[in-house]
Amino acid sequence: MPSDRNDPPPPLLALLRADSRANRHDLRVWVVVMLFRVTAAARGDGPRPRLASLPLIATYKLVVEWVMGIELPLRLRVGPGLRLFHAHGIVIHPDARLGANVVLKHGVTIGHRGEEDTEGPTPTIGDGAVFGPHSQVLGDVTVGAGARIGAGAVVVSDVPPGATAVGVPARIVAS
């Protein structure tokens, strides 16, 4: 399971190595994930970013969010080995937590079910979970380690470790 928000993050170099190995298939994605890690580390964990990190944050926002359409907030807690495929249209809420070796394909949304941008509990994603294209995980949901979420699925309840969930709303078809 991903670490608690209060746990210290792994060392930056270890994260960069694991993410680099996971994303060597695509230079664009490799750049996105490396920029995410370095910028998040430079920003720091406080409510306000460090002043010296502002140019890097501006570059990250411009390249990753505005040009590529990927919302990986810098406050997001993600374990090592984050792997992205065709990483366009990915939207992750800043309070969600992702474990190690999570795979996200294009169009994945992980967030809350509230009416406002910041309302409601957010999902917790276990180690090694794999998300198909355009899948959504919404609300106070736990996706267990090694779970697979099918393309286009809308997950609004817990998915056990190792299970496969498909459909709208998602249902477990294999465990």
DAUR-V911404 format. One record per backbone hydrogen bond with DSSP energy under -1.0 kcal/mol. CO is the residue of the C=O (numbers start at 0). NH is the residue of the N-H. If there is no record, write none. Layout:
CO_NH / CO_NH
//
This chain:
3_6 / 10_14 / 11_15 / 12_16 / 13_17 / 14_18 / 15_19 / 16_20 / 17_21 / 18_22 / 22_25 / 25_29 / 26_30 / 27_31 / 28_32 / 29_33 / 30_34 / 31_35 / 32_36 / 33_37 / 34_38 / 35_39 / 36_40 / 37_41 / 38_42 / 39_43 / 42_49 / 49_52 / 50_53 / 52_56 / 53_57 / 54_58 / 55_59 / 56_60 / 57_61 / 58_62 / 59_63 / 60_65 / 61_66 / 62_67 / 63_69 / 68_88 / 70_91 / 72_75 / 76_97 / 79_100 / 82_103 / 85_87 / 87_106 / 89_70 / 90_109 / 92_95 / 96_124 / 97_78 / 99_127 / 101_82 / 102_130 / 103_84 / 104_107 / 105_133 / 107_90 / 108_136 / 109_92 / 110_138 / 122_96 / 123_142 / 124_98 / 125_128 / 126_145 / 128_102 / 129_148 / 131_134 / 132_151 / 134_108 / 135_154 / 136_110 / 138_140 / 140_123 / 141_158 / 142_125 / 143_146 / 144_161 / 146_129 / 147_164 / 148_131 / 149_152 / 152_135 / 153_169 / 154_137 / 158_143 / 159_162 / 162_147 / 163_172 / 163_173 / 164_149 / 165_170 / 166_153 / 170_165 / 173_163
//
